């Protein structure tokens, strides 16, 4: 949403910023999952499900 609450998703996709953001987010999620597994010997999903 822009400052006037208009959806600007297509504008962002058109400017090629979408792919970079998605790629960076994917890397950050993997890093967080790896850290969690190393620290707690379980995945985040296992912790949430109480396994």
PDB file of N, CA, C, O and CB in Angstrom:
ATOM      1  N   UNK A   1       0.838  -1.171   0.000  1.00  0.00           N
ATOM      2  CA  UNK A   1       0.000   0.000   0.000  1.00  0.00           C
ATOM      3  C   UNK A   1       0.888   1.241   0.000  1.00  0.00           C
ATOM      4  O   UNK A   1       1.918   1.297   0.673  1.00  0.00           O
ATOM      5  CB  UNK A   1      -0.956  -0.006   1.212  1.00  0.00           C
ATOM      6  N   UNK A   2       0.463   2.214  -0.763  1.00  0.00           N
ATOM      7  CA  UNK A   2       1.190   3.474  -0.739  1.00  0.00           C
ATOM      8  C   UNK A   2       0.583   4.370   0.341  1.00  0.00           C
ATOM      9  O   UNK A   2      -0.300   3.945   1.086  1.00  0.00           O
ATOM     10  CB  UNK A   2       1.150   4.172  -2.135  1.00  0.00           C
ATOM     11  N   UNK A   3       1.052   5.581   0.417  1.00  0.00           N
ATOM     12  CA  UNK A   3       0.588   6.504   1.443  1.00  0.00           C
ATOM     13  C   UNK A   3      -0.888   6.828   1.366  1.00  0.00           C
ATOM     14  O   UNK A   3      -1.483   7.256   2.356  1.00  0.00           O
ATOM     15  CB  UNK A   3       1.358   7.756   1.361  1.00  0.00           C
ATOM     16  N   UNK A   4      -1.492   6.628   0.194  1.00  0.00           N
ATOM     17  CA  UNK A   4      -2.922   6.878   0.019  1.00  0.00           C
ATOM     18  C   UNK A   4      -3.740   5.589   0.089  1.00  0.00           C
ATOM     19  O   UNK A   4      -4.909   5.571  -0.296  1.00  0.00           O
ATOM     20  CB  UNK A   4      -3.170   7.575  -1.313  1.00  0.00           C
ATOM     21  N   UNK A   5      -3.126   4.514   0.580  1.00  0.00           N
ATOM     22  CA  UNK A   5      -3.769   3.203   0.738  1.00  0.00           C
ATOM     23  C   UNK A   5      -4.164   2.554  -0.582  1.00  0.00           C
ATOM     24  O   UNK A   5      -5.138   1.805  -0.647  1.00  0.00           O
ATOM     25  CB  UNK A   5      -4.988   3.341   1.600  1.00  0.00           C
ATOM     26  N   UNK A   6      -3.407   2.844  -1.626  1.00  0.00           N
ATOM     27  CA  UNK A   6      -3.628   2.202  -2.916  1.00  0.00           C
ATOM     28  C   UNK A   6      -2.674   1.018  -3.034  1.00  0.00           C
ATOM     29  O   UNK A   6      -1.512   1.103  -2.638  1.00  0.00           O
ATOM     30  CB  UNK A   6      -3.422   3.209  -4.095  1.00  0.00           C
ATOM     31  N   UNK A   7      -3.168  -0.071  -3.574  1.00  0.00           N
ATOM     32  CA  UNK A   7      -2.346  -1.267  -3.772  1.00  0.00           C
ATOM     33  C   UNK A   7      -1.302  -0.972  -4.844  1.00  0.00           C
ATOM     34  O   UNK A   7      -1.648  -0.615  -5.970  1.00  0.00           O
ATOM     35  CB  UNK A   7      -3.226  -2.499  -4.174  1.00  0.00           C
ATOM     36  N   UNK A   8      -0.032  -1.121  -4.497  1.00  0.00           N
ATOM     37  CA  UNK A   8       1.025  -0.859  -5.462  1.00  0.00           C
ATOM     38  C   UNK A   8       1.845  -2.111  -5.770  1.00  0.00           C
ATOM     39  O   UNK A   8       3.009  -2.009  -6.159  1.00  0.00           O
ATOM     40  CB  UNK A   8       1.934   0.238  -4.948  1.00  0.00           C
ATOM     41  N   UNK A   9       1.251  -3.283  -5.599  1.00  0.00           N
ATOM     42  CA  UNK A   9       1.933  -4.547  -5.843  1.00  0.00           C
ATOM     43  C   UNK A   9       2.434  -4.646  -7.276  1.00  0.00           C
ATOM     44  O   UNK A   9       3.592  -4.997  -7.504  1.00  0.00           O
ATOM     45  CB  UNK A   9       1.008  -5.711  -5.535  1.00  0.00           C
ATOM     46  N   UNK A  10       1.582  -4.343  -8.236  1.00  0.00           N
ATOM     47  CA  UNK A  10       1.985  -4.457  -9.643  1.00  0.00           C
ATOM     48  C   UNK A  10       3.106  -3.472  -9.983  1.00  0.00           C
ATOM     49  O   UNK A  10       3.999  -3.788 -10.769  1.00  0.00           O
ATOM     50  CB  UNK A  10       0.777  -4.215 -10.563  1.00  0.00           C
ATOM     51  N   UNK A  11       3.056  -2.303  -9.400  1.00  0.00           N
ATOM     52  CA  UNK A  11       4.102  -1.307  -9.639  1.00  0.00           C
ATOM     53  C   UNK A  11       5.440  -1.835  -9.121  1.00  0.00           C
ATOM     54  O   UNK A  11       6.460  -1.681  -9.793  1.00  0.00           O
ATOM     55  CB  UNK A  11       3.746   0.047  -8.957  1.00  0.00           C
ATOM     56  N   UNK A  12       5.453  -2.441  -7.962  1.00  0.00           N
ATOM     57  CA  UNK A  12       6.681  -2.989  -7.390  1.00  0.00           C
ATOM     58  C   UNK A  12       7.181  -4.158  -8.232  1.00  0.00           C
ATOM     59  O   UNK A  12       8.376  -4.260  -8.511  1.00  0.00           O
ATOM     60  CB  UNK A  12       6.450  -3.437  -5.933  1.00  0.00           C
ATOM     61  N   UNK A  13       6.267  -5.040  -8.636  1.00  0.00           N
ATOM     62  CA  UNK A  13       6.659  -6.160  -9.488  1.00  0.00           C
ATOM     63  C   UNK A  13       7.244  -5.659 -10.797  1.00  0.00           C
ATOM     64  O   UNK A  13       8.219  -6.222 -11.295  1.00  0.00           O
ATOM     65  CB  UNK A  13       5.463  -7.075  -9.759  1.00  0.00           C
ATOM     66  N   UNK A  14       6.667  -4.622 -11.353  1.00  0.00           N
ATOM     67  CA  UNK A  14       7.130  -4.069 -12.618  1.00  0.00           C
ATOM     68  C   UNK A  14       8.497  -3.424 -12.521  1.00  0.00           C
ATOM     69  O   UNK A  14       9.227  -3.356 -13.511  1.00  0.00           O
ATOM     70  CB  UNK A  14       6.148  -3.069 -13.121  1.00  0.00           C
ATOM     71  N   UNK A  15       8.847  -2.953 -11.343  1.00  0.00           N
ATOM     72  CA  UNK A  15      10.147  -2.305 -11.179  1.00  0.00           C
ATOM     73  C   UNK A  15      11.229  -3.305 -10.785  1.00  0.00           C
ATOM     74  O   UNK A  15      12.361  -2.914 -10.501  1.00  0.00           O
ATOM     75  CB  UNK A  15      10.057  -1.201 -10.132  1.00  0.00           C
ATOM     76  N   UNK A  16      10.889  -4.588 -10.766  1.00  0.00           N
ATOM     77  CA  UNK A  16      11.812  -5.685 -10.471  1.00  0.00           C
ATOM     78  C   UNK A  16      12.350  -5.663  -9.047  1.00  0.00           C
ATOM     79  O   UNK A  16      13.423  -6.206  -8.786  1.00  0.00           O
ATOM     80  CB  UNK A  16      12.960  -5.647 -11.430  1.00  0.00           C
ATOM     81  N   UNK A  17      11.627  -5.049  -8.130  1.00  0.00           N
ATOM     82  CA  UNK A  17      12.035  -5.083  -6.724  1.00  0.00           C
ATOM     83  C   UNK A  17      11.431  -6.282  -6.012  1.00  0.00           C
ATOM     84  O   UNK A  17      11.916  -6.691  -4.957  1.00  0.00           O
ATOM     85  CB  UNK A  17      11.624  -3.789  -6.014  1.00  0.00           C
ATOM     86  N   UNK A  18      10.384  -6.841  -6.580  1.00  0.00           N
ATOM     87  CA  UNK A  18       9.665  -7.949  -5.949  1.00  0.00           C
ATOM     88  C   UNK A  18      10.557  -9.186  -5.821  1.00  0.00           C
ATOM     89  O   UNK A  18      10.646  -9.779  -4.746  1.00  0.00           O
ATOM     90  CB  UNK A  18       8.403  -8.290  -6.754  1.00  0.00           C
ATOM     91  N   UNK A  19      11.214  -9.574  -6.913  1.00  0.00           N
ATOM     92  CA  UNK A  19      12.035 -10.780  -6.918  1.00  0.00           C
ATOM     93  C   UNK A  19      13.175 -10.701  -5.931  1.00  0.00           C
ATOM     94  O   UNK A  19      13.460 -11.681  -5.243  1.00  0.00           O
ATOM     95  CB  UNK A  19      12.578 -11.031  -8.294  1.00  0.00           C
ATOM     96  N   UNK A  20      13.829  -9.569  -5.844  1.00  0.00           N
ATOM     97  CA  UNK A  20      14.934  -9.411  -4.898  1.00  0.00           C
ATOM     98  C   UNK A  20      14.470  -9.524  -3.462  1.00  0.00           C
ATOM     99  O   UNK A  20      15.141 -10.139  -2.633  1.00  0.00           O
ATOM    100  CB  UNK A  20      15.617  -8.079  -5.109  1.00  0.00           C
ATOM    101  N   UNK A  21      13.332  -8.937  -3.166  1.00  0.00           N
ATOM    102  CA  UNK A  21      12.796  -9.004  -1.814  1.00  0.00           C
ATOM    103  C   UNK A  21      12.404 -10.437  -1.465  1.00  0.00           C
ATOM    104  O   UNK A  21      12.655 -10.898  -0.351  1.00  0.00           O
ATOM    105  CB  UNK A  21      11.587  -8.068  -1.668  1.00  0.00           C
ATOM    106  N   UNK A  22      11.796 -11.134  -2.408  1.00  0.00           N
ATOM    107  CA  UNK A  22      11.389 -12.518  -2.158  1.00  0.00           C
ATOM    108  C   UNK A  22      12.614 -13.403  -1.936  1.00  0.00           C
ATOM    109  O   UNK A  22      12.610 -14.269  -1.061  1.00  0.00           O
ATOM    110  CB  UNK A  22      10.546 -13.057  -3.335  1.00  0.00           C
ATOM    111  N   UNK A  23      13.650 -13.185  -2.724  1.00  0.00           N
ATOM    112  CA  UNK A  23      14.876 -13.970  -2.587  1.00  0.00           C
ATOM    113  C   UNK A  23      15.540 -13.704  -1.237  1.00  0.00           C
ATOM    114  O   UNK A  23      15.985 -14.641  -0.573  1.00  0.00           O
ATOM    115  CB  UNK A  23      15.851 -13.647  -3.732  1.00  0.00           C
ATOM    116  N   UNK A  24      15.611 -12.455  -0.830  1.00  0.00           N
ATOM    117  CA  UNK A  24      16.229 -12.102   0.449  1.00  0.00           C
ATOM    118  C   UNK A  24      15.434 -12.704   1.608  1.00  0.00           C
ATOM    119  O   UNK A  24      16.017 -13.208   2.568  1.00  0.00           O
ATOM    120  CB  UNK A  24      16.323 -10.566   0.602  1.00  0.00           C
ATOM    121  N   UNK A  25      14.120 -12.650   1.519  1.00  0.00           N
ATOM    122  CA  UNK A  25      13.278 -13.215   2.564  1.00  0.00           C
ATOM    123  C   UNK A  25      13.502 -14.719   2.670  1.00  0.00           C
ATOM    124  O   UNK A  25      13.584 -15.256   3.775  1.00  0.00           O
ATOM    125  CB  UNK A  25      11.797 -12.911   2.289  1.00  0.00           C
ATOM    126  N   UNK A  26      13.600 -15.397   1.540  1.00  0.00           N
ATOM    127  CA  UNK A  26      13.840 -16.840   1.527  1.00  0.00           C
ATOM    128  C   UNK A  26      15.166 -17.172   2.225  1.00  0.00           C
ATOM    129  O   UNK A  26      15.238 -18.127   2.999  1.00  0.00           O
ATOM    130  CB  UNK A  26      13.848 -17.373   0.074  1.00  0.00           C
ATOM    131  N   UNK A  27      16.203 -16.393   1.954  1.00  0.00           N
ATOM    132  CA  UNK A  27      17.501 -16.608   2.590  1.00  0.00           C
ATOM    133  C   UNK A  27      17.413 -16.370   4.099  1.00  0.00           C
ATOM    134  O   UNK A  27      18.007 -17.118   4.876  1.00  0.00           O
ATOM    135  CB  UNK A  27      18.564 -15.686   1.966  1.00  0.00           C
ATOM    136  N   UNK A  28      16.687 -15.350   4.515  1.00  0.00           N
ATOM    137  CA  UNK A  28      16.556 -15.040   5.931  1.00  0.00           C
ATOM    138  C   UNK A  28      15.778 -16.127   6.663  1.00  0.00           C
ATOM    139  O   UNK A  28      16.124 -16.482   7.790  1.00  0.00           O
ATOM    140  CB  UNK A  28      15.873 -13.690   6.117  1.00  0.00           C
ATOM    141  N   UNK A  29      14.740 -16.654   6.042  1.00  0.00           N
ATOM    142  CA  UNK A  29      13.949 -17.723   6.654  1.00  0.00           C
ATOM    143  C   UNK A  29      14.817 -18.970   6.838  1.00  0.00           C
ATOM    144  O   UNK A  29      14.777 -19.602   7.894  1.00  0.00           O
ATOM    145  CB  UNK A  29      12.699 -18.050   5.787  1.00  0.00           C
ATOM    146  N   UNK A  30      15.601 -19.327   5.819  1.00  0.00           N
ATOM    147  CA  UNK A  30      16.471 -20.491   5.923  1.00  0.00           C
ATOM    148  C   UNK A  30      17.492 -20.303   7.039  1.00  0.00           C
ATOM    149  O   UNK A  30      17.748 -21.225   7.813  1.00  0.00           O
ATOM    150  CB  UNK A  30      17.181 -20.749   4.590  1.00  0.00           C
ATOM    151  N   UNK A  31      18.066 -19.125   7.121  1.00  0.00           N
ATOM    152  CA  UNK A  31      19.045 -18.834   8.165  1.00  0.00           C
ATOM    153  C   UNK A  31      18.422 -18.965   9.554  1.00  0.00           C
ATOM    154  O   UNK A  31      19.028 -19.538  10.460  1.00  0.00           O
ATOM    155  CB  UNK A  31      19.622 -17.426   7.976  1.00  0.00           C
ATOM    156  N   UNK A  32      17.220 -18.435   9.717  1.00  0.00           N
ATOM    157  CA  UNK A  32      16.518 -18.525  10.998  1.00  0.00           C
ATOM    158  C   UNK A  32      16.187 -19.973  11.339  1.00  0.00           C
ATOM    159  O   UNK A  32      16.357 -20.397  12.482  1.00  0.00           O
ATOM    160  CB  UNK A  32      15.235 -17.687  10.966  1.00  0.00           C
ATOM    161  N   UNK A  33      15.719 -20.730  10.357  1.00  0.00           N
ATOM    162  CA  UNK A  33      15.405 -22.145  10.598  1.00  0.00           C
ATOM    163  C   UNK A  33      16.645 -22.925  10.996  1.00  0.00           C
ATOM    164  O   UNK A  33      16.589 -23.749  11.910  1.00  0.00           O
ATOM    165  CB  UNK A  33      14.775 -22.773   9.354  1.00  0.00           C
ATOM    166  N   UNK A  34      17.779 -22.676  10.316  1.00  0.00           N
ATOM    167  CA  UNK A  34      19.029 -23.360  10.644  1.00  0.00           C
ATOM    168  C   UNK A  34      19.479 -23.015  12.060  1.00  0.00           C
ATOM    169  O   UNK A  34      19.882 -23.897  12.819  1.00  0.00           O
ATOM    170  CB  UNK A  34      20.126 -22.990   9.634  1.00  0.00           C
ATOM    171  N   UNK A  35      19.412 -21.738  12.415  1.00  0.00           N
ATOM    172  CA  UNK A  35      19.796 -21.298  13.756  1.00  0.00           C
ATOM    173  C   UNK A  35      18.917 -21.960  14.819  1.00  0.00           C
ATOM    174  O   UNK A  35      19.426 -22.465  15.820  1.00  0.00           O
ATOM    175  CB  UNK A  35      19.699 -19.765  13.865  1.00  0.00           C
ATOM    176  N   UNK A  36      17.611 -21.958  14.604  1.00  0.00           N
ATOM    177  CA  UNK A  36      16.680 -22.532  15.570  1.00  0.00           C
ATOM    178  C   UNK A  36      16.961 -24.016  15.774  1.00  0.00           C
ATOM    179  O   UNK A  36      16.970 -24.505  16.903  1.00  0.00           O
ATOM    180  CB  UNK A  36      15.232 -22.324  15.110  1.00  0.00           C
ATOM    181  N   UNK A  37      17.192 -24.732  14.662  1.00  0.00           N
ATOM    182  CA  UNK A  37      17.450 -26.160  14.752  1.00  0.00           C
ATOM    183  C   UNK A  37      18.752 -26.430  15.510  1.00  0.00           C
ATOM    184  O   UNK A  37      18.830 -27.368  16.303  1.00  0.00           O
ATOM    185  CB  UNK A  37      17.508 -26.779  13.352  1.00  0.00           C
ATOM    186  N   UNK A  38      19.764 -25.610  15.263  1.00  0.00           N
ATOM    187  CA  UNK A  38      21.048 -25.784  15.944  1.00  0.00           C
ATOM    188  C   UNK A  38      20.919 -25.493  17.436  1.00  0.00           C
ATOM    189  O   UNK A  38      21.483 -26.215  18.258  1.00  0.00           O
ATOM    190  CB  UNK A  38      22.115 -24.872  15.319  1.00  0.00           C
ATOM    191  N   UNK A  39      20.191 -24.456  17.789  1.00  0.00           N
ATOM    192  CA  UNK A  39      20.058 -24.048  19.186  1.00  0.00           C
ATOM    193  C   UNK A  39      19.131 -24.959  19.996  1.00  0.00           C
ATOM    194  O   UNK A  39      19.393 -25.218  21.170  1.00  0.00           O
ATOM    195  CB  UNK A  39      19.549 -22.632  19.251  1.00  0.00           C
ATOM    196  N   UNK A  40      18.057 -25.444  19.382  1.00  0.00           N
ATOM    197  CA  UNK A  40      17.026 -26.149  20.128  1.00  0.00           C
ATOM    198  C   UNK A  40      16.826 -27.602  19.711  1.00  0.00           C
ATOM    199  O   UNK A  40      15.951 -28.288  20.241  1.00  0.00           O
ATOM    200  CB  UNK A  40      15.745 -25.425  19.986  1.00  0.00           C
ATOM    201  N   UNK A  41      17.627 -28.067  18.774  1.00  0.00           N
ATOM    202  CA  UNK A  41      17.564 -29.463  18.306  1.00  0.00           C
ATOM    203  C   UNK A  41      16.172 -29.868  17.807  1.00  0.00           C
ATOM    204  O   UNK A  41      15.765 -31.023  17.936  1.00  0.00           O
ATOM    205  CB  UNK A  41      17.986 -30.398  19.427  1.00  0.00           C
ATOM    206  N   UNK A  42      15.464 -28.911  17.245  1.00  0.00           N
ATOM    207  CA  UNK A  42      14.172 -29.183  16.628  1.00  0.00           C
ATOM    208  C   UNK A  42      13.878 -28.065  15.647  1.00  0.00           C
ATOM    209  O   UNK A  42      14.469 -26.988  15.718  1.00  0.00           O
ATOM    210  CB  UNK A  42      13.039 -29.309  17.696  1.00  0.00           C
ATOM    211  N   UNK A  43      12.971 -28.327  14.744  1.00  0.00           N
ATOM    212  CA  UNK A  43      12.593 -27.284  13.797  1.00  0.00           C
ATOM    213  C   UNK A  43      11.584 -26.344  14.451  1.00  0.00           C
ATOM    214  O   UNK A  43      11.013 -26.658  15.495  1.00  0.00           O
ATOM    215  CB  UNK A  43      12.007 -27.901  12.499  1.00  0.00           C
ATOM    216  N   UNK A  44      11.378 -25.212  13.836  1.00  0.00           N
ATOM    217  CA  UNK A  44      10.381 -24.266  14.337  1.00  0.00           C
ATOM    218  C   UNK A  44       9.004 -24.919  14.286  1.00  0.00           C
ATOM    219  O   UNK A  44       8.205 -24.773  15.211  1.00  0.00           O
ATOM    220  CB  UNK A  44      10.397 -22.944  13.511  1.00  0.00           C
ATOM    221  N   UNK A  45       8.734 -25.635  13.209  1.00  0.00           N
ATOM    222  CA  UNK A  45       7.434 -26.318  13.072  1.00  0.00           C
ATOM    223  C   UNK A  45       7.231 -27.332  14.190  1.00  0.00           C
ATOM    224  O   UNK A  45       6.143 -27.408  14.761  1.00  0.00           O
ATOM    225  CB  UNK A  45       7.331 -27.020  11.703  1.00  0.00           C
ATOM    226  N   UNK A  46       8.261 -28.112  14.513  1.00  0.00           N
ATOM    227  CA  UNK A  46       8.153 -29.081  15.605  1.00  0.00           C
ATOM    228  C   UNK A  46       7.873 -28.378  16.929  1.00  0.00           C
ATOM    229  O   UNK A  46       7.081 -28.868  17.735  1.00  0.00           O
ATOM    230  CB  UNK A  46       9.437 -29.917  15.712  1.00  0.00           C
ATOM    231  N   UNK A  47       8.512 -27.242  17.159  1.00  0.00           N
ATOM    232  CA  UNK A  47       8.292 -26.495  18.392  1.00  0.00           C
ATOM    233  C   UNK A  47       6.857 -25.976  18.469  1.00  0.00           C
ATOM    234  O   UNK A  47       6.220 -26.045  19.521  1.00  0.00           O
ATOM    235  CB  UNK A  47       9.281 -25.330  18.493  1.00  0.00           C
ATOM    236  N   UNK A  48       6.361 -25.464  17.363  1.00  0.00           N
ATOM    237  CA  UNK A  48       4.996 -24.924  17.340  1.00  0.00           C
ATOM    238  C   UNK A  48       3.970 -26.039  17.554  1.00  0.00           C
ATOM    239  O   UNK A  48       2.968 -25.853  18.243  1.00  0.00           O
ATOM    240  CB  UNK A  48       4.723 -24.199  16.002  1.00  0.00           C
ATOM    241  N   UNK A  49       4.237 -27.197  16.952  1.00  0.00           N
ATOM    242  CA  UNK A  49       3.309 -28.322  17.083  1.00  0.00           C
ATOM    243  C   UNK A  49       3.482 -29.093  18.389  1.00  0.00           C
ATOM    244  O   UNK A  49       2.691 -29.987  18.689  1.00  0.00           O
ATOM    245  CB  UNK A  49       3.486 -29.263  15.920  1.00  0.00           C
ATOM    246  N   UNK A  50       4.508 -28.755  19.164  1.00  0.00           N
ATOM    247  CA  UNK A  50       4.745 -29.423  20.457  1.00  0.00           C
ATOM    248  C   UNK A  50       5.277 -30.819  20.305  1.00  0.00           C
ATOM    249  O   UNK A  50       4.974 -31.685  21.126  1.00  0.00           O
ATOM    250  CB  UNK A  50       3.481 -29.468  21.259  1.00  0.00           C
ATOM    251  N   UNK A  51       6.067 -31.066  19.271  1.00  0.00           N
ATOM    252  CA  UNK A  51       6.619 -32.412  19.063  1.00  0.00           C
ATOM    253  C   UNK A  51       7.988 -32.537  19.666  1.00  0.00           C
ATOM    254  O   UNK A  51       8.603 -33.600  19.587  1.00  0.00           O
ATOM    255  CB  UNK A  51       6.680 -32.750  17.585  1.00  0.00           C
TER     256      UNK A  51
END
